[in-house]
Amino acid sequence: MALFIVQLALLSLPPHGPQSSTFLKEGSALQVLVRDNNVDQALRVLKKKLQRDGFFRDLKRKKFYEKPSERRTRERSEAVRRARKSARKLAQREGLLPPTKRRAVAGSRRDAPPSGA
């Protein structure tokens, strides 16, 4: 069994800020294991890790210049969204709101009928 390690150095991204709890910081490296020369699976894992961290969202946002006033407006709206989400989660934990239902993702294994029928 051949085992390779792919490292991606993220030198071009500035840190997300002091409130960020993400693991991708400037100069950090991200490791993805490539097992049995299965590069396609390793790329899927890498894309999922980058997606979770918000890497693609930051790249899209930094594609064009953002005026400081627009940046402040965006950050305020993100803060309001985070506050509403945390208040909703707290209300759900305390039983004041019913828990949210999970959306069914098309093409997932949960949607498929049981095999062996």
C-alpha angles and dihedrals in degrees: 000000000000117000122192130178122217117202125195116196113207101205099142098061120085118221115279093234138268094293093056118111095184122122098225109092132160111291094011123129129225118211127208122180118227108206123194091352090294098150094162092061091046091052090051090052091048093050091049092051092048091047092052091051094051095244094140092045090054092047091051092047093048093050090094133027114272117208115233091243091052090048092053091048092050093047091049092051090048090051091050090049091050092048092050091048093050091047090050092049091048091050090050092050091050091049097245092119129034115251115265117255117242115244117241110240114219113244096019123136092245091065094052119095115250112276121234096054 
